[in-house]
Amino acid sequence: MFTDRKNNTSQREIFLPRVNWEDIEKLAEYLLEDKQIPQDKEGKKLQKAKNQLIAISLVDSKTNRLNFDSIEELKNKVKGKLEKAPYNQVWEAAVRDEKPIKVMRHLLENKYSDSTVKSRLTIMLNRGKKLGIIAEKTYRH
């Protein structure tokens, strides 16, 4: 699960979610029902969620064609991607009550500020909990 965007070194960057799972589900409902995304504050969140699904090839950016037929199928596809390397390292650290932020810093090669790493980790942990990859509890950064 990597972005297609390349940095100056032409290396692919690791994909990290920017929106919580609840926003992804809400967007999926709109898309599955072929409803227009509203042009308000909520619509901005939904557009960010759509960009996330485009980045992982679950929505075609040109045709808006979905690569899933139900929210359950979407969950399974995203969960399948997140259970693989390098993301599994984050889950393993969280389950062992180690600080998963250390893993995130390593995966991101210390290219980002602590606040960025923490916010992305919080969203990653949200995804892990909502998709049943890790238990619903509070994890220390």
C-alpha positions, -999 to +999 in steps of 0.1 A: +000+000+000+022+028-013+014+061-029+023+066-066+038+099-056+076+100-057+099+122-037+130+139-051+150+107-047+125+089-070+117+064-042+082+054-034+069+067-001+050+046+023+013+053+023-002+065+056-039+073+061-049+109+067-086+103+076-103+081+102-121+049+091-155+064+099-149+090+071-139+062+047-171+043+055-192+074+051-176+081+017-181+045+006-218+049+014-220+079-009-201+062-036-220+029-035-253+048-036-239+070-064-247+101-044-229+134-049-204+145-023-217+177-006-199+209-010-195+218+026-172+210+056-183+174+056-177+172+019-141+183+024-135+154+048-152+130+023-130+143-005-099+136+016-112+101+022-118+097-016-082+108-023-070+081+002-090+055-017-076+067-050-040+065-036-045+028-028-063+021-061-098+014-046-113+043-066-103+052-101-094+089-102-106+094-138-138+074-139-147+072-102-151+035-107-150+016-074-128-014-068-153-028-042-190-036-042-198-032-005-184-017+026-176-052+038-155-058+007-138-024+012-130-034+048-115-067+037-094-051+010-080-024+032-075-048+061-056-072+038-033-044+027-027-032+063-019-067+076+012-069+053+047-055+057+056-028+066+024-020+085+024-053+105+054-039+124+032-011+138+005-036+149+031-060+165+046-031+185+012-019+196+002-054+207+034-059+226+028-026+245+060-012+229+058+023+215+047+020+179+059+056+173+094+042+172+084+018+144+067+047+125+097+069+128+119+041+114+094+034+085+093+070+076+131+073+079+128+102+103+118+125+074+088+140+092+082+160+124+071+143+156+037+159+154+032+145+118+043+111+129+021+111+160-010+123+140-005+097+113+001+070+139-031+080+157-050+075+124-032+042+117-042+029+152-078+040+145-078+020+113-063-010+130-090-010+157-119-004+134-108-031+110-101-056+138-064-058+133-057-048+169-079-047+200-101-017+207-081-001+235-059+029+241-023+025+228+006+045+240+025+063+213 
